Amino acid sequence: MSSSAAKMSKTSRSSTKSDKKPSIKKEKIEVELKKAAAKSEPAKNGNGHVKVKAEAKSEPKQRVKEEAKTPVKQEAKNGKKRAAQADLSQSESPRKRKKKEEEEEVWRWWEEKKYADGRKWTTLEHKGPLFEADYVPLPKHVHFLYNGERVQLKSEAEEVMTFYAKMLDHDYTKKEAFNTNFFNDWRKFMTQSERELIKDLAKCDFGQVADYFKQKSEERKAMSKEEKKALKEEAAEVKKQYGFCVWDGHKQPIGNYKIEPPGLFRGRGEHPKMGMVKKRINPEDVIINCGKESKVPEAPPGRKWKEVRHDNMVAWLASWTENVQGNSKYVMLNAASRVKGERDWQKYEKARKLHRWIDKIRQNYSEDWKSKEMKVRQRAVAIYFIDKLALRAGNEKDDDEADTVGCCSLRVEHIKLHKSVEGVGEHVVEFDFLGKDSIRYQNKVAVEKQVYKNLLLFVENKNGEDELFDRLNTTILNSYLNECMDGLSAKVFRTYNASRTLQEQLDQMTDKHDSINDLVLTYNRANRAVAILCNHQRAVPKTFAKSMENMQKKIQDKKDAIADAEAELKKAKSDLKNLKSVAAKKKFETAENKVKKLVEGLRKLEMQVTDKEENKDIALGTSKLNYLDPRISIGWCKKHNVPIEKVYSKTQRDKFRWAIDMATADYHFFNYEGEIVLRDLSHLEGMDGGANTTQEADETQQDDEEEDDD
């Protein structure tokens, strides 16, 4: 073979190899993906699972090798740097982790048909819940003291005493309600002689017991890597046994496979039952739910289940009743499971559907502000608040529940009316009340003139403790909304307005020319706007000041490094000018790249500080997980080549796997393609409610409680 022929052959092989590697250009990536998809279907195993990478990622190491072997023009590298970075990030983490994520079986349930009859499953098998280990008595050298004297408590009373000792440094033990409830409940676990002796919590000394548990905690933290690894492996083995079920032939993760341990009830916000003892749950308290044909989970030796059911119309695997509030507790599937994913998908589709109805609904409630019936006016104003301010509907509370309110349960004392407020406008309503989890809601908002007039009527001749909407409750409200649009409830407005806000903020704020770090900051600011709308507050973390101090030190160190690097660059530039050698040129380029890299790192740190400061008292995660259509975020990431892991953690990506698969770069929340049938609402004038409304209200309340968990 001639020399030229050999070169041609070598060039041909090189070209072929180059064609196989992923191109840096986005357009070529899409072409290659389409070709690959057309050639073959995803490989499946015998159970119908599709084997894919945990993040639907390609081979990172092979991709990097091929990139290194094939020369690419510098202009192309610079021009498509962000696209290439995003492409590689789909196969590697931002830190270029060495190990690829393990292969796992993925059930692409979103490509299958749903049960039309409301069934949740056909077959279900699991091992049952995992119970808390039996109480281990304190060692002989650790003593509880009463009035300065050692007291040896019986096992039951001693266990309850340790619950309090473990919380001795917590703010809860400074609260009167917590201490009173604990002491009253603790005495129920004492023997007669113990009750006769221990009559005053102030004389109880839990110090030695508290120190003992602190020491145990420090010992766990000080364990060697080998010891920690052994514990981790042990926990993984337990999870392997109890943490999964077989749901319609597919392995699905269970969310809370461990029965809640006994302890002291805290509740949300200033709950009046805080401090009461949560009793130990035993197998005899637990109802098991599984398939008729499956093997019934075995109860622990010598014990038995309260009941075994085969109800495929519910999604829980086990249930029991907790003693403090009498609520039912459930073992449910993990957020990444089909049943949870389907519910999320349906929730966001319903919110998208509302976008097509919203103008008509707003027109209707605006007209109802002038209704001849007071109850219709109240309903119309309440819907206005729920729509414009993203307020929760609110449910009536019992005396033994925290005094938190929503829109329908607002009292006169929760609002003030102002003709005008400087900086706000005219016809201003000032809100001040405790919302869910006792989070304070304070807001001054200018409202429509007719809304303001109606509020003046609603508060007339009422005391502060009287209901603002005395002719309305959530049942009536949700019944009316369901008549307006099938499946519509007050909660859907909150989801709709949150997702709408994110979509609008991203549309307005995104600059396609920004770097990935700038784009992430833009996303977090859009997310922040949603959190503010939904009043998702949090206490400033105790470690915030220290964390900011550390970040400022990193910034200063980076600035010092830049100053040194710039001095090196200046010298290298001078050497290049004088010497004009290859070595001098290489040294100059190295120094120049070092400065660029350090400046880029400084910019990244400064943005992190800005992001952290802006969101110190805002809980971004709640809205992101519960109120924001994930396809908005994923579509935005794909459109602007932002790695999805910059927005969602691994756990969150598992939860929204269906959305990652569905959403394209063109996805937009407002482009709902489902069927819309507008209804005549004239017959709803003054309606009080309808059939099944109590059940609907209960379901709405339960869903809201499950989703918005800060």
Secondary structure, DSSP 8 states (H G I E B T S, - for coil): --HHHHHHHHHHHHHHHHHHS--SSHHHHHHHHHHHHHH----B-TTS-EEEETTS---HHHHHHHHHHS---HHHHHHTHHHHHHHHHTTS-TT--SS---EEEE--GGGS---TTS-S-S-EE----B---------TT--EEETTEEE---HHHHHHHHHHHHTTTSGGGG-HHHHHHHHHHHHHTS-HHHHHH---GGGEE-HHHHHHHHHHHHHHHT--HHHHHHHHHHHHHHHHHHSEEEETTEEEEBS--B----EE---SSS-TTTT-EE----GGG-EEE--TTS-----STT---SEEE--TTS--SEEEE-TTT--EEEE-B-TTSHHHHHHHHHHHHHHHHHHHHHHHHHHHHHHHTT-SSHHHHHHHHHHHHHHHH---------TTS-----STT-BGGGEEEEEEETTTEEEEEEEEEE-GGG-EEEEEEE--HHHHHHHHHHHTT--TTSBTTTT--HHHHHHHHHHHSTT--HHHHHHHHHHHHHHHHHHHH--TTS-HHHHHHHHHHHHHHHHHHTT-B----TTHHHHHHHHHHHHHHHHHHHHHHHHHHHHHHHHHHHH--HHHHHHHHHHHHHHHHHHHHHHHHHHHHHHHHHTTTB-HHHHHHHTS-HHHHHHHHHHTT--GGGTS-HHHHHHTHHHHHH--TT--TT---S-------GGGTT----TTHHHHHHHHHHHHHHH---
